Amino acid sequence: MERDQLEKLTMNYQKMQEQLQNIAMQKQQYEAQKQEYKQAEEEIGKASGKVYSTIGGVIIETTKEEALSNIKEKKEFVEMRLNLISKQGDELSKKEAEMRAQINEAIKGFQEK
């Protein structure tokens, strides 16, 4: 492998590491949303009086069942996104490991010269 090829590979590796960091941040955000929805679901489940929901910037009165249904939908969507992000992260991690091995081999080749 030539030096300019190694430089390109190293730049691609750095970009891949940035992508992995972005995925990790997104995963954290979705985990936090999932937890918020779980807590909201528990609180609505405990409610015995009126239940209110926000739509856009407006707060409206709603039924307990409708509020639970909306929260469950949102939680399912977040879980789906979380699964997708996790799969992307796993695939990217495998590629990153392969690329790291290639870079290490190329560096060893240059050191032996």
C-alpha positions as CSV (number, residue, x, y, z in Angstrom):
1,M,0.0,0.0,0.0
2,E,1.3,3.4,-0.9
3,R,1.5,6.3,1.4
4,D,-1.3,8.3,-0.2
5,Q,-3.6,5.3,-0.1
6,L,-2.8,5.0,3.6
7,E,-3.7,8.7,4.1
8,K,-7.0,8.2,2.3
9,L,-7.7,5.1,4.4
10,T,-6.9,7.0,7.6
11,M,-9.1,9.9,6.6
12,N,-12.0,7.5,5.9
13,Y,-11.3,5.8,9.3
14,Q,-11.6,9.2,11.1
15,K,-14.9,9.9,9.3
16,M,-16.1,6.5,10.4
17,Q,-15.2,7.2,14.0
18,E,-17.2,10.5,13.8
19,Q,-20.2,8.6,12.4
20,L,-19.9,6.2,15.3
21,Q,-19.8,9.1,17.8
22,N,-22.9,10.6,16.1
23,I,-24.7,7.2,16.3
24,A,-23.8,6.9,20.0
25,M,-25.2,10.4,20.7
26,Q,-28.4,9.6,18.8
27,K,-28.7,6.3,20.7
28,Q,-28.4,8.2,24.0
29,Q,-31.1,10.7,22.9
30,Y,-33.5,7.9,22.0
31,E,-32.7,6.1,25.2
32,A,-33.6,9.3,27.1
33,Q,-36.8,9.7,25.1
34,K,-37.8,6.1,25.7
35,Q,-37.3,6.6,29.5
36,E,-39.4,9.7,29.4
37,Y,-42.2,8.0,27.6
38,K,-42.0,5.1,30.0
39,Q,-42.3,7.5,33.0
40,A,-45.2,9.3,31.3
41,E,-47.0,6.0,30.7
42,E,-46.6,5.1,34.4
43,E,-47.9,8.5,35.5
44,I,-50.9,8.4,33.2
45,G,-51.6,4.9,34.4
46,K,-51.8,6.2,38.0
47,A,-54.0,9.1,37.0
48,S,-57.6,9.0,38.3
49,G,-58.8,12.5,37.4
50,K,-58.6,14.6,34.3
51,V,-55.7,13.9,31.9
52,Y,-54.2,16.6,29.6
53,S,-52.0,16.2,26.6
54,T,-50.0,18.6,24.5
55,I,-50.4,18.9,20.8
56,G,-48.0,21.4,19.4
57,G,-48.1,24.3,21.8
58,V,-51.6,23.7,23.0
59,I,-52.7,21.7,26.1
60,I,-56.0,19.8,25.7
61,E,-58.0,17.6,27.9
62,T,-58.1,14.0,26.7
63,T,-59.1,10.6,27.9
64,K,-56.7,8.4,29.9
65,E,-57.0,5.7,27.2
66,E,-56.2,8.1,24.4
67,A,-53.2,9.6,26.3
68,L,-51.9,6.1,27.0
69,S,-52.4,5.1,23.3
70,N,-50.4,8.2,22.1
71,I,-47.6,7.6,24.6
72,K,-47.4,3.9,23.6
73,E,-47.2,4.9,19.9
74,K,-44.4,7.4,20.5
75,K,-42.5,4.9,22.7
76,E,-42.8,2.2,20.0
77,F,-41.5,4.6,17.4
78,V,-38.5,5.5,19.6
79,E,-37.8,1.8,20.2
80,M,-37.9,1.2,16.5
81,R,-35.5,4.0,15.8
82,L,-33.3,2.8,18.6
83,N,-33.1,-0.7,17.1
84,L,-32.2,0.8,13.7
85,I,-29.5,3.0,15.2
86,S,-28.1,0.1,17.1
87,K,-27.9,-2.1,14.0
88,Q,-26.2,0.7,12.1
89,G,-23.8,1.1,15.0
90,D,-23.0,-2.6,15.0
91,E,-22.3,-2.7,11.3
92,L,-20.2,0.5,11.4
93,S,-18.2,-0.9,14.4
94,K,-17.4,-4.1,12.3
95,K,-16.3,-2.0,9.4
96,E,-14.2,0.3,11.7
97,A,-12.4,-2.8,13.2
98,E,-11.6,-4.0,9.7
99,M,-10.4,-0.7,8.6
100,R,-8.2,-0.3,11.8
101,A,-6.7,-3.7,11.0
102,Q,-5.9,-2.6,7.4
103,I,-4.3,0.6,8.7
104,N,-2.2,-1.3,11.3
105,E,-1.0,-3.7,8.6
106,A,-0.1,-0.8,6.3
107,I,1.8,0.9,9.1
108,K,3.7,-2.3,9.8
109,G,4.6,-2.5,6.2
110,F,6.0,1.0,6.2
111,Q,8.0,0.4,9.4
112,E,9.6,-2.7,7.9
113,K,10.8,-0.8,4.8
